[in-house]
Each structure stands twice: as structure tokens, then as C-alpha cells.
Amino acid sequence: MKMKAAVMTGVGTPLEIQDVELAQPKANEVLVKIGATGVCHSDLNALGDKTTPKPTILGHEGAGIVAAVGPNVTKVKVGDKVALSWAPYCGTCEFCVTGNVHLCETAFGPMFEGTLLDGTSRLSKDGETIYHNSLLSTFAEYAVVTELSCVKIPEAMPLAQASLIGCGVATGYGAAVHAAKVTPGSTVAVFGIGGVGVNAIQGARIAGAAKIIACDMKQANLEIAKKFGATHTIDVAEQNADEALKELTGGYGVHFAIDCSGHTGATESAWKGTRKGGTVVVVGAFNPAAALQLPAGGFHRVGKILKGSFYGDTQPYRDFPTIAQLYLDGKFMLDELILGRIHLDDINQAFDSFHDCNCINVGRTVVEFSLQEQMEQVKSTESVLTI
């Protein structure tokens, strides 16, 4: 089938709106009509990465409606609303069978090669292969994805808000709720108040933390953090963060610190500002050449935990519907994360905003298709696809 997509044709160059071909889903795959897709900073990173296969269709935060299913699909059916996960798991490796699906590595080989799980692409133009991105490629009208990337969400869930769940929202929420395991009445510090950090704040608030301290060097982000549940803020450009954290916690330090910044200096401050027996969770990705330096003296006496967390220890089938229901119940803020709504034709505007230091970066620009259009196209697709 033909569809419109935003195609990456070169490193750092604007995406091109093209008509491309999308093949039918194979066994254990699903055709999704994309209703909305967030534009994430990770998409900008991929656009600037010379190792990204080209041409490719970027996009890894999406939600839509199931338009068709391949053989053996059992988790979703045509017409279901779904949020998409860019980290499907195999279900059979040691990590999966012990409940740690976020540690499954099945997807990474195909992800880096720009294919789906079977090592092939469903995308092409004029007979030439177009590559997938993050096993999803949501900057398009449709996507063929593995069944394990499709998570059914409540019918009442709006797709623009749902599109944000699958990346930064789930990562931040999971970092607080699952990786750190924030407890009621505890104190929490969150370093790096971006798209992940504000959702770590939300996760800590929902988990019942009594004091949530946002740490950043951008004053505008600290003000935004208060709207999402931060009770205190620390401007790390003006204050020594670890000393400030101790001052706010009776000299002890926080129970939990979550570093979403990707900077080793922030992790070091988080460690020093966490009390004995506390937990430091690192979500941000460090520069591989960087080194993390922690005090060695008395290390065995402090009883602290330092933990890396990939995807916020998220289990999509558990967490996506939970977050969606929290939003519908008025307990999780997603509307406020939508910075703007644009058409696919205007997608390069979202990338341009990443380079504007005056733009707010706590949230996402969302590429959105109308619900009426979605339903009409799903019905049309059902009539022409026999799978």
C-alpha cells in the first residue's frame, strides 16, 4: 500500500515528505494507522548520526488504531487503540522469564540494522529498501510493527496524549515507581528536568513521596517542575546540589535520587546528596568516554544502591495501560506535555525548535492526524487487505 511518510535521506538534512510503499504485515506483525506521534530529541540524535541506515523513516513515539493483523496475532484486533513500544521483547530469554523484560536484547540487532525482528524491511520506494527506525517508524501514516510493540489502551484515551506514553513518559514514571521503588512519605531528588525528568517527578508524586526536589540549571524548567509535582527546586548552576539536598532533608540526604541528565557530574552529586541506605537510579545515557567517580573511602559503610535503569524498568503491557488510566482519572498530566500539534508536512519545524535555546524542552511537539481520517482509513484498509 502507498502512504505518506517523512523520510530521512541524509545526515542532518531536513526530512523529505514522500509517498512510499508499505508491505503487508507478516506473522506476528500488526498494521497500525498512526494517529499521533511525538517528536523526541532521540529522533534528532538519529538524524545527526552517521550510523543511522539511510533512507529511513524516523519516529518511535506513536499511538494509533489497529488496521490489520498478520497470522498468529492474539494480543490485539482490528479497531483497537494502541500505544507503541520501541522495545519489544522475546518472552523466552533468561531476562524475560524472570520478569525483567526491559533487559531483553532481542530487539537491538534489528534496531541497529534498521529492520523488523525478522531482519527485513516492510518499507520501500521504487523497489529500493527504506529502513525502519526503532522497529516502529511512526513519522508516517501507517506502520507495520511486531505484535509485542502494540499495547492496547482504553478506548477513551486520546491518541495525541497516548503517543507520548511509549518513551519519555514511561521511562520517567518507571524510573521512580519500578527502578527506584519510591515509597510513601519519602524524599526524592530528580536531576535533569526534561521530558523524562518531569515524568519521574510525576511517578514520585503518584508513589506518595512527601518531598520531591527538582535539580536543573535552567530556571524555566524548574518552574515547570513545580507544576508536575516538585515541592522544592535547586538551581545547580547557583547551588551545590548535594549540600542543598542535605539542607532540605535534615542533614541526611534524600531517600531516592533519579538522574535523567546523562551527565556524570549530576550522578556524582546525586550520590553525595543521598542518605545512607538510599538509592540512586541513573536513566540518562552517559557519553561512553566519560568516567564516573564516587568516593571510595567508607564506601562499604553507606549501604547505598547505584542502579542503571533502561527504559525505566518498564513492562509495557503493565505500565502503558496504567499510565493511560491514571491520565483518564486526572492523576497523570499528559495534556501539559504537548507543546504543539502539527501536520506531517510541517515536521521539520519540530526539529528546528530543538536548536532554539529559547524553546521549552519539557514536552513534545506532536504530529497528529484527525480521528475522522483515522477511522475512515482503517475501514478502507480493511476492505483492501486480506491477511
C-alpha positions, 0 to 999 in steps of 0.5 A: 500500500502507498502512504505518506511518510517523512523520510530521512535521506541524509545526515542532518538534512531536513526530512523529505515528505514522500509517498512510499510503499508499505508491505503487508504485515507478516506473522506476528506483525500488526498494521497500525494507522498512526494517529499521533506521534511525538517528536523526541530529541532521540529522533534528532540524535538519529538524524545527526548520526552517521550510523543511522541506515539511510533512507529511513523513516524516523519516529518511535513515539506513536499511538494509533488504531489497529488496521490489520493483523498478520497470522498468529496475532492474539494480543490485539484486533482490528479497531483497537487503540494502541500505544507503541513500544520501541522495545519489544521483547522475546518472552523466552530469554533468561531476562524475560522469564524472570520478569525483567523484560526491559533487559531483553536484547532481542530487539537491538540487532534489528534496531541497529540494522534498521529492520523488523525482528525478522531482519527485513524491511516492510518499507520501500520506494521504487523497489529500493529498501527504506529502513525502519527506525526503532522497529516502529517508524511512526513519522508516517501514516501507517506502520507495520510493527511486531505484535509485542510493540502494540499495547492496547489502551482504553478506548477513551484515551486520546491518541495525541496524549497516548503517543507520548506514553511509549518513551519519555513518559514511561521511562520517567514514571518507571524510573521512580515507581519500578527502578527506584521503588519510591515509597510513601512519605519519602524524599526524592531528588530528580536531576535533569528536568526534561521530558523524562525528568518531569515524568519521574517527578510525576511517578514520585508524586503518584508513589506518595513521596512527601518531598520531591526536589527538582535539580536543573540549571535552567530556571524555566524548567524548574518552574515547570517542575513545580507544576508536575509535582516538585515541592522544592527546586535547586538551581545547580548552576547557583547551588551545590546540589548535594549540600542543598539536598542535605539542607532540605532533608535534615542533614541526611540526604534524600531517600531516592535520587533519579538522574535523567541528565546523562551527565556524570557530574549530576550522578556524582552529586546525586550520590553525595546528596543521598542518605545512607541506605538510599538509592540512586537510579541513573536513566540518562545515557552517559557519553561512553568516554566519560568516567564516573567517580564516587568516593571510595573511602567508607564506601562499604559503610553507606549501604547505598544502591547505584542502579542503571535503569533502561527504559525505566524498568518498564513492562509495557503491557503493565505500565502503558495501560496504567499510565493511560488510566491514571491520565483518564482519572486526572492523576497523570498530566499528559495534556501539559506535555504537548507543546504543539500539534502539527501536520506531517508536512510541517515536521521539520519545524519540530526539529528546528525548535530543538536548536532554539535555546529559547524553546521549552524542552519539557514536552513534545511537539506532536504530529497528529492526524484527525480521528475522522481520517483515522477511522475512515482509513482503517475501514478502507484498509480493511476492505483492501487487505486480506491477511 
